[in-house]
Amino acid sequence: MDWLTDEMLLYGGLTAAGGALLLSFLYFCFSQIAKTRLRARLDSEYGERKKGPGKRKGKKK
């Protein structure tokens, strides 16, 4: 019966790792979709952002 426990741990761990990988991929996809929708909504309400030199952090000389 020991081999059954070892195999269950192995395949259970592989299943859990695969599930976590799948869920992280789905989360990434949905967050990118939400980000795109939010940017489109903000652009429609406030206008597009101007592209120029960004703000630098730190002291000016």
Z-matrix of the N, CA and C atoms (Angstrom, degrees):
N
C 1 1.448
C 2 1.534 1 111.70
N 3 1.350 2 117.63 1 -13.94
C 4 1.460 3 119.79 2 -179.00
C 5 1.519 4 112.34 3 -64.95
N 6 1.324 5 117.67 4 -36.95
C 7 1.459 6 120.09 5 -178.02
C 8 1.522 7 110.77 6 -64.35
N 9 1.326 8 116.69 7 -32.20
C 10 1.454 9 120.19 8 -179.56
C 11 1.531 10 110.25 9 -66.76
N 12 1.303 11 116.97 10 -40.56
C 13 1.463 12 121.20 11 179.33
C 14 1.527 13 110.59 12 -66.84
N 15 1.340 14 116.41 13 -42.37
C 16 1.460 15 119.70 14 179.35
C 17 1.530 16 111.42 15 -64.28
N 18 1.308 17 116.52 16 -42.28
C 19 1.458 18 120.06 17 179.21
C 20 1.519 19 111.30 18 -67.74
N 21 1.308 20 115.95 19 -37.23
C 22 1.469 21 119.29 20 178.82
C 23 1.534 22 110.05 21 -64.18
N 24 1.331 23 116.99 22 -40.09
C 25 1.459 24 119.80 23 177.58
C 26 1.527 25 111.15 24 -65.33
N 27 1.324 26 116.28 25 -42.20
C 28 1.456 27 120.55 26 -179.35
C 29 1.522 28 110.90 27 -63.84
N 30 1.317 29 116.38 28 -55.41
C 31 1.460 30 119.65 29 -176.50
C 32 1.532 31 112.20 30 -70.89
N 33 1.308 32 116.55 31 -31.36
C 34 1.465 33 119.55 32 174.69
C 35 1.517 34 111.42 33 -65.30
N 36 1.325 35 116.35 34 -41.66
C 37 1.463 36 120.37 35 177.64
C 38 1.519 37 112.05 36 -66.81
N 39 1.335 38 116.07 37 -40.52
C 40 1.472 39 119.07 38 176.93
C 41 1.527 40 111.23 39 -64.26
N 42 1.318 41 116.44 40 -39.28
C 43 1.464 42 120.47 41 178.13
C 44 1.525 43 110.75 42 -65.23
N 45 1.313 44 117.12 43 -43.48
C 46 1.463 45 120.91 44 179.35
C 47 1.530 46 110.73 45 -64.35
N 48 1.322 47 117.30 46 -42.11
C 49 1.466 48 120.27 47 178.75
C 50 1.520 49 110.82 48 -65.94
N 51 1.328 50 117.39 49 -41.68
C 52 1.461 51 120.64 50 177.67
C 53 1.522 52 111.62 51 -64.25
N 54 1.332 53 116.57 52 -40.27
C 55 1.462 54 120.66 53 177.65
C 56 1.520 55 111.75 54 -64.23
N 57 1.314 56 116.48 55 -41.46
C 58 1.465 57 120.26 56 178.65
C 59 1.526 58 110.84 57 -65.04
N 60 1.330 59 116.39 58 -39.72
C 61 1.461 60 120.44 59 177.80
C 62 1.522 61 111.19 60 -64.73
N 63 1.322 62 116.99 61 -42.83
C 64 1.461 63 121.19 62 178.38
C 65 1.521 64 111.61 63 -63.67
N 66 1.324 65 116.49 64 -44.35
C 67 1.462 66 119.88 65 179.90
C 68 1.522 67 112.24 66 -66.34
N 69 1.325 68 117.73 67 -36.33
C 70 1.465 69 119.56 68 177.87
C 71 1.519 70 110.62 69 -68.24
N 72 1.331 71 117.92 70 -36.27
C 73 1.462 72 121.21 71 176.13
C 74 1.527 73 110.85 72 -64.63
N 75 1.340 74 117.04 73 -44.34
C 76 1.466 75 120.56 74 178.28
C 77 1.523 76 111.07 75 -63.80
N 78 1.325 77 117.48 76 -40.73
C 79 1.463 78 120.66 77 177.98
C 80 1.529 79 110.72 78 -61.59
N 81 1.326 80 116.74 79 -42.56
C 82 1.458 81 120.59 80 178.69
C 83 1.527 82 110.82 81 -61.37
N 84 1.329 83 116.86 82 -44.21
C 85 1.470 84 120.28 83 -179.97
C 86 1.527 85 111.23 84 -62.81
N 87 1.331 86 117.29 85 -47.99
C 88 1.453 87 120.17 86 -178.83
C 89 1.525 88 112.18 87 -66.09
N 90 1.323 89 117.68 88 -34.86
C 91 1.468 90 119.20 89 178.56
C 92 1.524 91 110.94 90 -69.21
N 93 1.324 92 117.94 91 -34.48
C 94 1.468 93 120.45 92 176.87
C 95 1.524 94 110.86 93 -68.54
N 96 1.318 95 117.72 94 -37.80
C 97 1.461 96 121.40 95 176.94
C 98 1.520 97 109.89 96 -64.66
N 99 1.328 98 117.38 97 -45.10
C 100 1.460 99 121.51 98 179.32
C 101 1.528 100 110.66 99 -63.56
N 102 1.323 101 116.89 100 -39.54
C 103 1.464 102 121.51 101 179.12
C 104 1.529 103 110.70 102 -63.29
N 105 1.324 104 116.68 103 -43.15
C 106 1.461 105 120.96 104 179.60
C 107 1.521 106 110.88 105 -64.57
N 108 1.324 107 116.88 106 -43.63
C 109 1.472 108 120.56 107 178.53
C 110 1.522 109 111.22 108 -63.42
N 111 1.328 110 116.63 109 -41.88
C 112 1.460 111 120.38 110 -179.29
C 113 1.519 112 110.89 111 -64.83
N 114 1.331 113 117.09 112 -43.86
C 115 1.466 114 119.66 113 178.30
C 116 1.518 115 111.61 114 -61.87
N 117 1.333 116 117.22 115 -40.46
C 118 1.461 117 120.73 116 178.55
C 119 1.524 118 110.47 117 -64.13
N 120 1.324 119 116.67 118 -41.06
C 121 1.464 120 120.29 119 179.43
C 122 1.534 121 111.11 120 -66.78
N 123 1.319 122 116.84 121 -42.88
C 124 1.464 123 119.74 122 179.04
C 125 1.528 124 110.92 123 -66.01
N 126 1.328 125 117.71 124 -37.72
C 127 1.458 126 120.59 125 177.02
C 128 1.523 127 111.34 126 -64.13
N 129 1.328 128 117.09 127 -38.38
C 130 1.462 129 119.22 128 -179.95
C 131 1.526 130 111.36 129 -71.60
N 132 1.314 131 118.34 130 -32.21
C 133 1.467 132 120.82 131 -178.29
C 134 1.529 133 112.72 132 -84.42
N 135 1.325 134 117.39 133 -39.00
C 136 1.457 135 120.55 134 -172.92
C 137 1.514 136 113.73 135 -115.36
N 138 1.302 137 118.45 136 -3.52
C 139 1.455 138 120.87 137 -177.05
C 140 1.513 139 110.17 138 89.65
N 141 1.321 140 114.53 139 162.72
C 142 1.456 141 118.70 140 -177.85
C 143 1.518 142 110.95 141 -73.13
N 144 1.317 143 115.03 142 151.59
C 145 1.466 144 120.40 143 178.31
C 146 1.511 145 109.19 144 -74.43
N 147 1.309 146 115.04 145 142.18
C 148 1.459 147 119.51 146 176.16
C 149 1.514 148 108.68 147 -79.90
N 150 1.313 149 115.50 148 135.84
C 151 1.453 150 119.24 149 178.16
C 152 1.510 151 108.25 150 -95.55
N 153 1.289 152 115.19 151 119.87
C 154 1.448 153 120.96 152 -179.80
C 155 1.508 154 108.78 153 -159.40
N 156 1.306 155 115.43 154 -169.54
C 157 1.467 156 117.56 155 179.14
C 158 1.528 157 110.02 156 -63.28
N 159 1.296 158 115.31 157 135.12
C 160 1.456 159 120.96 158 -179.82
C 161 1.511 160 111.76 159 -77.53
N 162 1.310 161 115.30 160 166.52
C 163 1.457 162 119.55 161 177.47
C 164 1.522 163 108.65 162 -74.69
N 165 1.294 164 114.99 163 135.22
C 166 1.462 165 119.59 164 177.41
C 167 1.516 166 109.07 165 -98.24
N 168 1.291 167 114.75 166 143.15
C 169 1.451 168 119.68 167 177.77
C 170 1.516 169 108.51 168 -93.24
N 171 1.280 170 115.26 169 147.41
C 172 1.454 171 119.27 170 177.78
C 173 1.513 172 110.89 171 116.13
N 174 1.324 173 115.20 172 -178.74
C 175 1.460 174 120.85 173 -178.33
C 176 1.517 175 110.80 174 -85.07
N 177 1.338 176 113.61 175 146.90
C 178 1.456 177 119.35 176 173.40
C 179 1.514 178 108.66 177 -88.42
N 180 1.325 179 115.99 178 145.90
C 181 1.462 180 119.06 179 179.01
C 182 1.499 181 110.06 180 -97.50
